[in-house]
């Protein structure tokens, strides 16, 4: 009987007093972060938008504590600006700053991809091949939202294969910034809906990591960053500035 009682205690999801366990609280924190990150990438939280913490709780469906925790992280990531006594401000997109930071991402990705290709375990290589097959099979029919979901998986896999936890906290905000840039480029720039270019660059990275070809992986990573740099050239001249900051007044009441 005592043994059964101990077994039941092991699988409890609260702390014995009805409160979520610490492990579950941490899961809620991460889920809230992921949900808000997704809303930022897809511009459902528009750059330049003002809102309250309560409104963000209602949009995400999470309670005050996990949303507050996620907002603090995203503030440190420079994606949300906290205005004491005034609420939250979704940081406007500064194309010049994000183009400059692309150089930082290039150097960091070289380091990460080199580690990942060198250290990738059999499990990591198997996952890379599985994602590669899916991208090849769905290359012509993949939606932008589906690609972003896969892109997030690729980023997580590469970081896991690299095996250095410090890099996760450093690169994750950069991944979010450029995933949003890619979303705006493909969704709103005329004639840029085709995903084949970005898919091909990701396929080259996956193939090199899966086969542990370190130099080819670094070369493929550089090519992806070059491709992203080309996005900025078009966006700087042709993007509606209200997509970068929704607080900008429309022209002629448009």
C-alpha positions in Angstrom: 0.0 0.0 0.0 2.8 2.4 0.9 4.6 1.5 -2.4 1.4 2.4 -4.3 1.1 5.7 -2.5 4.7 6.7 -3.4 4.1 5.8 -7.0 1.0 8.1 -7.1 3.1 10.9 -5.6 5.7 10.5 -8.3 3.2 11.2 -11.1 1.4 14.1 -9.5 1.3 17.3 -11.6 1.0 19.7 -8.6 3.0 20.3 -5.5 0.5 18.5 -3.2 -1.4 21.7 -2.4 -3.1 22.2 -5.8 -0.4 24.4 -7.3 1.3 23.5 -10.5 4.7 21.8 -10.0 7.9 23.8 -10.7 8.4 21.6 -13.9 4.9 22.4 -15.2 5.4 26.1 -14.4 8.6 26.1 -16.5 6.7 24.3 -19.3 4.1 27.1 -19.2 6.8 29.7 -19.3 8.3 28.2 -22.5 5.0 27.6 -24.1 4.0 31.2 -23.5 7.3 32.4 -24.9 6.9 30.2 -28.0 3.3 31.5 -28.6 4.2 35.2 -28.3 7.3 34.6 -30.5 5.0 33.0 -33.2 2.6 36.0 -33.0 5.6 38.3 -33.5 7.0 36.4 -36.5 3.6 36.3 -38.2 3.1 40.0 -37.4 -0.2 39.2 -35.6 1.5 41.4 -32.9 2.3 44.3 -35.3 5.6 46.1 -35.1 4.9 49.5 -33.4 1.7 48.2 -31.7 0.8 49.3 -28.1 -1.1 46.9 -25.8 -1.6 45.9 -22.2 -0.3 42.8 -20.4 -4.0 41.8 -20.0 -4.6 42.0 -23.7 -1.6 39.8 -24.4 -2.9 37.3 -21.8 -6.2 37.1 -23.6 -4.6 36.7 -27.0 -2.3 33.9 -25.9 -4.6 32.2 -23.5 -1.9 32.0 -20.8 -2.1 33.5 -17.3 -0.3 36.5 -15.9 2.8 34.7 -14.6 3.9 32.9 -17.7 3.1 35.9 -20.0 5.0 38.2 -17.6 8.0 35.8 -17.7 7.9 35.6 -21.5 7.6 39.4 -21.9 10.6 39.9 -19.7 12.6 37.5 -22.0 11.3 39.1 -25.2 12.2 42.6 -23.7 15.8 41.4 -23.2 15.6 40.1 -26.8 14.7 43.7 -27.9 11.4 42.4 -29.5 9.1 44.0 -26.9 9.5 47.3 -25.1 8.1 47.5 -21.6 6.6 50.9 -20.8 6.2 51.1 -17.0 2.6 52.2 -16.2 1.8 52.4 -19.9 1.9 48.8 -21.0 3.8 47.1 -23.8 5.2 48.3 -27.1 6.0 45.8 -29.8 9.3 47.1 -31.0 9.2 48.6 -34.6 11.4 47.0 -37.2 14.6 48.9 -37.9 15.9 47.5 -41.2 19.3 49.3 -40.9 19.9 47.7 -37.5 18.7 44.3 -38.5 20.8 44.4 -41.6 23.9 45.3 -39.5 23.1 42.4 -37.0 23.1 40.0 -40.0 26.9 40.3 -39.9 26.8 39.2 -36.3 24.5 36.3 -37.1 26.8 35.2 -40.0 29.8 34.9 -37.6 27.8 33.1 -34.9 26.1 30.7 -37.4 29.5 29.8 -38.8 30.6 28.8 -35.3 27.4 26.9 -34.5 27.1 25.1 -37.8 30.8 24.0 -37.6 30.1 22.5 -34.1 26.9 20.9 -35.2 28.4 19.2 -38.3 31.4 18.0 -36.3 29.4 16.8 -33.2 26.1 15.6 -34.8 25.1 12.3 -33.3 23.4 9.5 -35.2 20.0 10.8 -33.8 20.8 14.3 -35.0 21.8 13.2 -38.4 18.7 11.0 -38.7 16.5 14.0 -37.8 18.3 16.2 -40.3 17.7 13.6 -43.1 14.0 13.3 -42.1 13.5 17.0 -42.4 15.4 17.1 -45.6 13.2 14.4 -47.1 10.0 16.3 -46.0 11.3 19.6 -47.5 12.1 17.9 -50.8 8.7 16.1 -50.9 6.7 19.3 -50.1 9.0 21.8 -51.8 6.4 23.0 -54.3 3.4 23.0 -51.9 4.7 24.1 -48.5 3.0 27.2 -47.1 4.9 30.0 -45.5 3.5 29.2 -42.0 4.5 25.5 -42.5 8.0 26.5 -43.6 8.4 28.8 -40.6 7.5 25.9 -38.3 10.1 23.6 -40.0 12.6 26.4 -39.9 12.2 26.7 -36.2 12.8 22.9 -35.9 16.0 23.2 -38.0 17.3 25.9 -35.8 16.6 23.9 -32.7 18.2 20.8 -34.2 21.4 22.6 -35.2 21.7 24.2 -31.8 21.1 20.8 -30.0 23.7 19.1 -32.2 26.2 21.9 -31.5 25.9 21.0 -27.8 26.6 24.4 -26.3 23.7 25.8 -24.2 25.1 29.3 -24.1 24.5 29.6 -27.9 20.8 28.9 -27.6 20.2 32.1 -25.5 22.3 34.2 -27.8 21.1 33.0 -31.2 17.4 32.4 -30.5 16.5 36.2 -30.6 18.4 36.6 -33.9 16.5 33.6 -35.4 13.2 35.3 -34.4 14.2 38.6 -35.9 15.1 37.1 -39.2 12.2 34.7 -39.3 10.0 37.7 -39.1 11.9 39.5 -41.9 11.5 36.4 -44.1 7.8 36.3 -43.3 7.3 40.0 -44.3 9.5 39.5 -47.4 7.6 36.5 -48.7 4.1 37.6 -47.6 4.1 41.3 -48.5 6.8 42.0 -51.1 5.5 41.8 -54.7 6.6 38.7 -56.6 8.4 37.2 -53.6 5.9 34.5 -52.5 8.0 31.6 -54.0 9.8 29.8 -51.1 12.0 27.6 -53.3 15.1 29.7 -52.8 15.1 29.7 -49.0 14.1 26.0 -49.0 17.1 25.1 -51.2 19.5 26.9 -48.9 18.1 25.0 -45.9 18.4 21.8 -47.8 22.1 22.4 -48.4 22.6 23.0 -44.6 20.7 19.8 -43.6 22.5 17.7 -46.2 25.9 18.9 -45.0 25.2 18.5 -41.3 23.6 15.0 -41.9 26.8 13.8 -43.7 29.1 15.7 -41.2 30.8 17.7 -44.0 31.9 20.6 -41.9 33.3 22.9 -44.6 30.3 22.4 -46.8 28.0 23.2 -43.9 29.8 26.5 -43.2 29.6 27.4 -46.9 25.9 26.6 -47.0 25.3 28.7 -43.9 27.1 31.7 -45.5 25.0 31.3 -48.6 21.8 31.4 -46.5 23.0 34.7 -44.9 23.8 36.1 -48.3 20.3 35.2 -49.5 18.8 37.0 -46.5 21.0 40.0 -47.2 19.4 40.3 -50.6 15.9 40.5 -49.0 16.9 43.7 -47.2 17.9 45.3 -50.5 14.4 44.9 -51.9 12.6 45.7 -48.7 14.5 49.0 -48.0 13.2 50.4 -51.3 9.8 48.7 -51.7 8.2 47.8 -48.4 5.3 49.7 -47.0 6.8 51.5 -43.9 3.6 50.8 -41.9 4.5 47.1 -42.0 7.6 48.0 -40.0 5.8 50.4 -37.6 2.0 50.4 -37.6 2.0 53.7 -35.7 3.1 55.5 -38.9 0.2 57.6 -40.4 -1.1 56.3 -43.8 -0.7 58.5 -46.8 -3.8 60.2 -48.1 -6.0 58.3 -45.7 -5.1 55.0 -47.4 
